[in-house]
Each structure stands twice: as C-alpha cells, then as structure tokens.
Amino acid sequence: MIKKVIKFLILGGVVWLSAEYLNGITISGGFKYALIAAVVLALVNTFVRPILAVLSFPVTVVTFGLFSLVITALMVMLMDYFVDHIVIDSFWWALLLGLIVSFAGSSIDRFFNREKYTKATVID
C-alpha cells in the first residue's frame, strides 16, 4: 500500500514537472491537481484502456503496435477532460505526457521490484 502511495506522489511530481517544462501542458492550482491527474490517469488506464485495446486490436496489429501510442494519448486527453485545472493543448502534447508518465511509472515499478530483476538464476 505504501508503495502505491509513493508511486502516485512521484507520478504527480512527474506530471507537475512536465507541466512546468512543456509549453503545451498547463496546470493551474499546483501540485494537488497534478496528483489528482496521476490518480485519474491510473483509473482511466485501469478501466478504459483495456476496452480500447481490445476494440482496436486489429488496427494495432496492422500498424505493428504503433496505434497503442494513439491510445496512450487518448487516455491522457480523457484525464484532461475529467481534471479541471489541467489543460493539454493538442494530441501531440498528450502523447508526450503519456510517454513521459509511462516511462516514469515503469521506472518506479522496476525500482520497487529490483530484487526480481537482480537475482541470478543458477543452473546445477
């Protein structure tokens, strides 16, 4: 449980820093809304993304997986719709934010589960 809280705090920081340094993403209201955005993005990715992934599977196969980037941007744009104090100017800024948050989330998961990645397998 504590790892999830830490992950959301870090991802909120990533969203907030992205808004600070990227011109197409604006957060008014500070870190609180960045943290809310991280939680809403997690919820959207948990409940909506699997449905879209199944529906768009043929297109994803034909585009060799590149359509999953479109789904990532759509999830960020959906988060933007639900969180009032965040404005994302275009699809491309949503895609960039989605990629940044995805990379950060993967890095956090890898850090918390580093024992799994560092254990060597010994064959007798």
C-alpha positions, 0 to 999 in steps of 0.5 A: 500500500505504501508503495502505491502511495509513493508511486502516485506522489512521484507520478504527480511530481512527474506530471507537475514537472512536465507541466512546468517544462512543456509549453503545451501542458498547463496546470493551474492550482499546483501540485494537488491537481497534478496528483489528482491527474496521476490518480485519474490517469491510473483509473482511466488506464485501469478501466478504459484502456483495456476496452480500447485495446481490445476494440482496436486490436486489429488496427494495432496489429496492422500498424505493428503496435504503433496505434497503442501510442494513439491510445496512450494519448487518448487516455491522457486527453480523457484525464484532461477532460475529467481534471479541471485545472489541467489543460493539454493543448493538442494530441501531440502534447498528450502523447508526450505526457503519456510517454513521459508518465509511462516511462516514469511509472515503469521506472518506479515499478522496476525500482520497487521490484529490483530484487526480481530483476537482480537475482541470478538464476543458477543452473546445477 
